[in-house]
Amino acid sequence: MNTPPIVSPQEWEEARQKLLVKEKAVLRSRDALAAERRRMPWMAVEKKYVFEGPNGNASLLDLFEGRRQLILYRAFFEPGVLGWPEHACRGCSMGADQVSHIAHLNARDTMLAYASRAPQADIQRLKARMDWRWPWYTMTDSFDADFGVDEWHGHNVFFRDGERVFRTYLVNSRGDEQMGSIWSYLDITPLGRQELWEDSPEGYPQTEPYTWWNWHDNYPTDASPDPNWVEHLNKVRGT
């Protein structure tokens, strides 16, 4: 290996600060892209799709579980995929191992689910073996072909307005590599992280940064920030 030079602590810190300038620029650029993504046009989903879940048939609307946003990942787990029937696709499985606890997404009115063509019995067996705990549905129709994920994996994002469903975004290929954290998921949704610092269209829901954070087993049912946590934040901020 042709390794970098060995330097003093002061030189190392100088190099880090120099690189940090570029990293901050990338971060601001990413925030600007997310703001632009929140302004993308929506596509109305008029066709009725049927999925099979552990409790029977479900519509696309059902997959929201009453929330306003849905991130639906098409995972390859079906006959013909390397590893079947013991495993799903290796890439999809690596991505699944990265998925954060979805209680934090739920707190932002967002649902995450997976969909494949494997029967539910195989999906439930795989989930138990791999300790994957989010909803995973069986596609029964042309959903994957209609939404660009019949030959390759990808995350489709949907928004629910009452009984109407809209497609708002798709990320696939290497773009999927970043997915798994709460932040990467929220950044591809139409509402974003829903915090005041974000550049979002007028009227979008937003709260003070950090105030909605909670332990994943302790989110309140009314989604109101914990007053003790808010008080702690105010003390840290000196407000």
N, C-alpha and C positions, 0 to 999 in steps of 0.2 A: 504493500500500500504506500502511495505517495502522500503522506500525511501533511497537514498544515504545520506551519512553524510553531514552536513552543515559545510562549512569551510570558512577560511578567503580569501580575494581577492588574496593574494600571493599564498596560497595553491591551490586555484582554477586555477590560471594561470599556476602553476607547473603541475597540472594534465592535463590541456589542452595541454601544450607543449609536455608532454609525449605521449599523444594520437596522437598528430599531426605527430609525427615520423612514427607511423603506418599508418596514413592516407596518408602521402606522399608516403609511400612504395606501398600502394594500387593504388594510382594515377599513379605511374611510371609503375606498373605492367599492369594497364589498357592501358597505352600508348603502351607498348610492345605488348600486345594482338592486338591492332589496327594495329600496324605495321605488325604483322604476318598475320592478316586478309587481308591486302592489297596485300599479296603475295600468297593468296589462288589461286588454279587453277580456271579457268573459264569453264563454260559449255555452248556450243553453243546452242541457241534456234532455232531449225530448223522448228518446227511445227508452222503453222500460226494460231493465236488466234484472235477471234473477240469479242470485247466488244461493249456494247451500251452506248453511252454518250448522253449528252443533245442535241448534234448536229447530232446524228445519229451514225452509226457504226464506230468503230475505231479499228485499229490493235494495237498490243503491241508496235510497233514502234511509232505509233501516240501518245501513252501515254507519251512519252518523251517530247513532245512539242518542239522538236528541240534540246533538251539538251543532254548531254552525259550520265548522270546517272539518274536512276529511282528507287525510293523506292516505292514499291506497297504493301499496307497493305490489307489483306483480313479481312474485317469486317463482322460480322454475323448480317445481316439485311435481313430477308426473312421469309416466312411462316414457323412456327414451332419454331421460336426463341421467348423466353419469352419477351413480350412487343410488339410483332408485332400486328398491323401495326403502332402503335403510336411511338414506340421506337425501336432502335437497341439493341443488347445485352448490358447488363449493363457494363460488363467489357470493351467491345469495345468502348462504349460511354464514359467511364471514360478516356480511352486512348485518344479518340478524343478531349476531353476537355483539354488535356495537350499539344496539337499540337501548336508549335510556328508559327509565321508568316512565310509563305513559301517564301516570297521575299528574305529572307536571304539565304535559300537553293538555290533559283534560281540564286543568285549572285555567287554561287560556281558551276554553271552548273549542278544543280541537281533538279530533279522534284519529288514531293511527290504526290501520289494519293491513293485513297481507291477503293476497288472493293467488291461488294456483289452480291447476286442473286436477290435482289429486283428490280422491274421495275423502270425505271427512274422517273416516276411520283412520286412514293413513296420516292425515294432518294432525289429528289429536295424538296419535302415537308418537309422531315426530316431535311435536311441541313438548310432550312430557319428557321424552328422552333428552332433548336439548335445552330444557328449561326456558322455553320461550312462552311468554304469558299474555301477549296481546291477541286480539281476535284474528283469526285466519279463516278465510272463506274459500269455497270451491266455486270456480266459474263454470257456468252451465251453457253459455251462449257466446255471442261474438264480442263480448266486452273487450277482451284483450286486443283483437284485431281493430276494433273501432277506436281504441285509445292508444295505438302505437306501441303496444307491449306484447304482441303475439310472438315475436321472434327475438326479443331482447327485453331485459329487465327494465324497470323504470318506476318512478313515483309520479302518479297523477294526483293533482290537488283539486278538490271540489269545495264549493261553498253552497250552503243551503239557505234559501230565503223562503221560509214557510214550507210549502210542499214543492217548491221549484229548486232544481239542482243545476249548478253551473260549473263547468270545467274552467279552472283559472290558470293552471300551470302544469308542465311536465318536465321532469329532469331525469336523464338516463345516462347510459354509457359511463364515462369517468366522473361525470357530475354526481353519480350515486356514491362515489367513494367518500364524500364528505358527510353523508347522511348518517344519522344515528344519535347525535346530540339533540337536546331540547332546542338549542339555538339554531342549528342547521335546519331542523324541521320547521320551526316557527318562521324562519326567514324566507321559506318558499311559499308560505300561506298568504292569502290576500290581506289578512289583518296584521300580519307580522308579529312582532313580540308584544305589541300593544302597550308600549311604554312611551312616555311623553317626549323623550329625546328623538324618537323616530320621525322621519319625514313621511307622513302618511296623508292621504286625502282628507279633506275636512269632514268631520263627523265620525271618523273612525274611532272605535273605543281605545282609550289609552289611560294608563294609570302611572303613578310615580314609579320610577325604577326600583327594583328590589322588593317593593312592598308586598307583592303577591307571592313571593317565594315561600316555600314551606317544606317540611318533611313530607315525603311522599305518602306516608300513612296518616297525615294529620291535616289534610286540606278540609276546610269547612264546607258544608253543603251550600251555603249562601255565597261562596266565593269572595266574601269580604276579607280584607287583609287582617291578620292577627294584630290587635292593638298593642300587644306587648312587643311584637316584632317591630312595628312602626315606631314605637317609643324608643326602642334600642337603636334603630337606624338614625333617628333624629339626634340622639345623644352622640353617636359616632360622627355625624355630620356637623355637630355643634349648632343645630337649629332648635 
